[in-house]
């Protein structure tokens, strides 16, 4: 009797009320909005998906994170004035005492390194871009919504990527993909809602560590964590049954397993037990769906012409982008791709070309592929790193080569499709690409804008945790940048 | 669940249960529960496990090759004195129990 009483106490008030709220809230939402989304949300595995607050413009997201921090003034933030400043010191009036990383704070000089690259204007929007390294991307300049004035607080990779992904430099909050998964729910019960793909760059001189911390669901239910697919061998480890266990037997054991978990859930009421029940069901269904997903043999010549032959090689950026198209086509809400080695502390001239070659054609291919499949309008593509790079050279400087340190005060990102306004060029930095002079976009503003495209008001889209309303933008003041939205 | 080490561990737990003195289904079940859950099984849980066990036994009795393949997973060798079909069926019972939320995270 004692054990029984104790187990009854294990269901907390919070669990009880959370369940009740979702039940009523979900039903109310379905009757209010009345579109497929809310009904679908109700039908989701856990019944814990709130659904969008207003009709979303983007139904799925492909987020291309360039790990390391691409050099904005060598790619998108054209600063011709800097030619006159070659090897002159960065004025204190520009630096304004800003902290530097310890990789350059000991330098006796901060000599200006003008970009060695030729720039040209692309598209009707006239976006100034690197003329040599991004020839294909330039062809779709008018589809892209350019943001040249992102800024963040973080100056080192791990906290900066974490901030970019979760709105907070400290590990443990849900990432953007988890919020999207939680908010919108699944539209294919045979695949995860949120998938992560880590691409292998051609050059691997200066990679940053990338780990599951970055795609954690934080305080959101565990089923919204990103599922990382491996690029070689089995896409998911141990997805295949051991020898001597056919599907029918695996199915039988999962039924028994879930029945026992269900008994446990009814007694204790921990929502994470339900997460596990859904995960086993999902894993079983994925045994059938993943081989079909990863089989590229039915892709036509047109696909390879778009993405290039590199896409046939598992793990390349081109391959992961093609996989992203296949995943989103099958209903996956959010695909997060990481492409590493953008951390060009030295040898920009030696590294930047292969970095750009890795991504230029595949992204162009993806955009055109989505257009031809009618997915362009409601698929949001995001491109960007975790911060920018300094105008001054780290280490040796010549006209032909230089290095650049981390720079959080301004950097360029872009979005495309999914309700963004193509051909917009938003934000402006000073002649040194050091400080923002017009229309700054804090990363929380960027998050608020992305949530808006997904159908959520960033300030009201929250999850109760430890007595707080947890939000992607946290307690940062944030705003939706209306000019970026079509 | 499908990791060879995990499957091998399940087989060894099953083997220990079956080799313990005077084993029968009830005792084996509780032997496994006491090690995996640190508690005896509840009455409501037993029929679920026995039902799985029956289906697994029926299957592996009719497919002895599958039973032998399953109990060969891992580096340790299966005890030759045990009936392969029985050991395979109990291996999957252990695999089931070892994957319970209560075992993995509580």
Interface residues (C-beta under 8 A of the other chain):
Chain A: X237 X238 X239 X240 X241 X242 X243 X244 X245 X246 X248 X249 X252 X253 X255 X256 X257 X259 X260 X261 X263 X264 X265 X270 X272 X273 X276 X277 X280 X283
Chain B: X1 X2 X3 X4 X7 X42 X44 X45 X48 X49 X51 X52 X55 X56 X59 X63 X65 X66 X67 X68 X69 X70 X71 X72 X73 X88 X92 X95 X96 X97 X99 X100 X101 X102 X104 X105
